[in-house]
Amino acid sequence: MTRRLISSGSKFEQDIGYSRAVVDGEWVFVSGTTGFNYATMTIEDDVVAQCEQTLKNIGAALEQAGSSFDEVVRVHYLITKAEDFERCWPAVGKVFGNVRPAIVVMVVGLTDPRMKIEIEVTALRRNRAVAAKPKAPPMKRAAAKSKTPPKKKAAASKSAAKPKRKK
């Protein structure tokens, strides 16, 4: 499989030298993403609004990668104030409530003081993984390894089931 780079068009990607997401085989790695609206290069002051915009940005990257929130297996939340995370629960619960990926939440300083939350996700494109590598039924795989055909199970004979009588 080939490696594919996904861009959101953000000036940060070009200036810093990274991709919004990288598709490598069945895996999709979405870079840490913030609440900037990339069309206007603006960011809201409210942490919940930033979280919602961040999730829109991530959703767009996943879609470009041929994936979705349903295939996310891991999420890293980077937040500047621990007390703000609970306010974001309804927004993240809306997209991850049924998926329930592994997560970590870290309280950090972000590179721009306007940023209050950054989210990074990893997804496994399961449908493509299954389609790309179909598995043979167990009997066929076992037969393929052996030169002789698999033995049929013999039905238990009546004489084997009953003890012999003495005459």
C-alpha positions as CSV (number, residue, x, y, z in Angstrom):
1,M,0.0,0.0,0.0
2,T,1.1,3.5,-0.6
3,R,1.5,6.4,1.7
4,R,-0.9,9.4,1.0
5,L,-0.7,12.9,2.5
6,I,-3.9,14.8,3.3
7,S,-4.0,18.6,3.5
8,S,-6.6,20.9,4.9
9,G,-5.2,23.9,3.0
10,S,-4.1,25.5,6.3
11,K,-1.1,27.8,6.0
12,F,0.4,26.1,9.0
13,E,0.9,22.9,7.1
14,Q,3.0,24.6,4.5
15,D,4.8,26.9,6.8
16,I,5.7,24.2,9.4
17,G,6.0,21.3,7.0
18,Y,3.5,18.7,8.0
19,S,0.3,17.0,6.8
20,R,-3.2,17.3,8.3
21,A,-3.3,13.5,8.0
22,V,-1.3,10.7,6.7
23,V,-2.8,7.5,5.3
24,D,-0.5,4.5,5.5
25,G,-2.1,1.2,4.5
26,E,-5.3,0.8,6.5
27,W,-4.2,3.4,9.1
28,V,-5.1,7.1,9.2
29,F,-3.1,9.4,11.4
30,V,-4.6,12.8,11.9
31,S,-2.2,15.5,13.2
32,G,-3.0,17.5,16.3
33,T,-5.8,19.8,15.1
34,T,-7.1,23.0,16.6
35,G,-10.3,25.1,16.3
36,F,-9.1,27.4,13.5
37,N,-11.6,27.8,10.7
38,Y,-9.1,27.3,7.9
39,A,-11.3,29.1,5.3
40,T,-11.1,32.4,7.3
41,M,-8.0,31.6,9.5
42,T,-10.0,32.7,12.5
43,I,-10.5,31.0,15.9
44,E,-13.3,31.5,18.4
45,D,-12.5,32.4,22.0
46,D,-14.8,29.8,23.6
47,V,-13.3,26.4,24.3
48,V,-16.5,24.6,23.3
49,A,-16.7,26.4,20.0
50,Q,-13.0,25.6,19.4
51,C,-13.7,21.9,20.2
52,E,-16.6,21.8,17.7
53,Q,-14.6,23.4,15.0
54,T,-11.7,21.1,15.7
55,L,-14.0,18.1,15.3
56,K,-15.2,19.5,12.0
57,N,-11.6,19.9,10.8
58,I,-10.8,16.3,11.8
59,G,-14.0,15.0,10.2
60,A,-13.0,16.7,6.9
61,A,-9.5,15.1,7.1
62,L,-10.9,11.7,7.9
63,E,-13.3,12.0,4.9
64,Q,-10.5,12.9,2.6
65,A,-8.6,9.9,3.9
66,G,-11.6,7.6,3.1
67,S,-12.4,7.1,6.8
68,S,-14.8,8.5,9.4
69,F,-15.2,9.0,13.2
70,D,-16.6,5.5,13.4
71,E,-13.2,4.1,12.6
72,V,-11.2,6.1,15.2
73,V,-9.4,3.9,17.6
74,R,-7.4,6.5,19.6
75,V,-7.8,10.1,20.6
76,H,-5.3,12.5,22.3
77,Y,-6.9,15.6,23.8
78,L,-4.5,18.5,24.6
79,I,-6.2,21.2,26.6
80,T,-4.9,24.3,28.3
81,K,-7.2,24.2,31.4
82,A,-8.3,20.9,33.0
83,E,-11.6,22.5,34.1
84,D,-12.5,23.2,30.4
85,F,-12.5,19.6,29.3
86,E,-15.8,18.7,31.0
87,R,-17.5,21.5,29.0
88,C,-16.4,19.8,25.8
89,W,-17.9,16.4,26.8
90,P,-21.2,17.0,24.9
91,A,-19.3,17.8,21.7
92,V,-16.9,14.9,21.8
93,G,-19.6,12.6,23.1
94,K,-21.6,13.3,20.0
95,V,-18.9,12.0,17.7
96,F,-17.2,9.4,19.9
97,G,-20.0,8.2,22.2
98,N,-20.8,5.0,20.3
99,V,-17.2,4.5,19.0
100,R,-15.5,4.7,22.5
101,P,-11.9,4.9,21.3
102,A,-8.9,4.8,23.7
103,I,-8.1,8.3,24.9
104,V,-5.6,10.4,26.8
105,V,-6.2,13.9,28.1
106,M,-3.3,16.2,28.8
107,V,-3.2,19.7,30.2
108,V,-0.6,21.6,28.3
109,G,0.5,24.9,26.9
110,L,-0.3,25.3,23.2
111,T,1.8,27.3,20.8
112,D,-0.7,30.0,20.2
113,P,-2.4,31.6,23.3
114,R,-5.7,31.7,21.5
115,M,-5.8,27.9,21.2
116,K,-7.5,26.2,24.1
117,I,-7.8,22.6,22.8
118,E,-6.0,20.4,20.3
119,I,-7.2,16.9,19.2
120,E,-5.2,14.2,17.5
121,V,-6.8,11.0,16.3
122,T,-5.8,7.6,14.8
123,A,-8.2,5.6,12.7
124,L,-8.1,2.1,11.3
125,R,-10.0,1.7,8.0
126,R,-11.3,-1.7,8.9
127,N,-13.6,-2.2,5.9
128,R,-10.6,-1.7,3.6
129,A,-8.4,-4.0,5.8
130,V,-10.9,-6.8,5.5
131,A,-11.5,-6.2,1.8
132,A,-7.8,-6.1,1.1
133,K,-7.0,-9.3,2.9
134,P,-9.8,-11.9,2.5
135,K,-9.4,-14.9,4.7
136,A,-10.0,-18.4,3.5
137,P,-12.2,-20.6,5.7
138,P,-10.1,-22.6,8.2
139,M,-10.6,-25.9,6.4
140,K,-9.3,-24.5,3.1
141,R,-6.2,-23.0,4.8
142,A,-5.4,-26.2,6.5
143,A,-5.9,-28.2,3.3
144,A,-3.7,-25.7,1.4
145,K,-0.8,-26.3,3.7
146,S,-1.1,-30.1,3.6
147,K,-0.5,-32.2,0.5
148,T,-3.2,-34.7,1.5
149,P,-6.8,-33.8,1.7
150,P,-8.3,-33.4,5.1
151,K,-9.6,-36.6,6.7
152,K,-13.4,-37.0,7.1
153,K,-14.5,-37.7,10.6
154,A,-15.8,-41.2,10.8
155,A,-19.2,-41.7,12.3
156,A,-19.1,-43.7,15.4
157,S,-20.1,-47.3,14.5
158,K,-22.7,-49.1,16.5
159,S,-20.2,-51.7,17.5
160,A,-17.9,-49.0,18.9
161,A,-20.7,-47.5,20.9
162,K,-21.9,-50.9,22.4
163,P,-19.7,-53.2,24.5
164,K,-19.2,-56.6,23.0
165,R,-21.2,-59.5,24.6
166,K,-19.5,-62.6,25.7
167,K,-20.9,-65.7,24.1
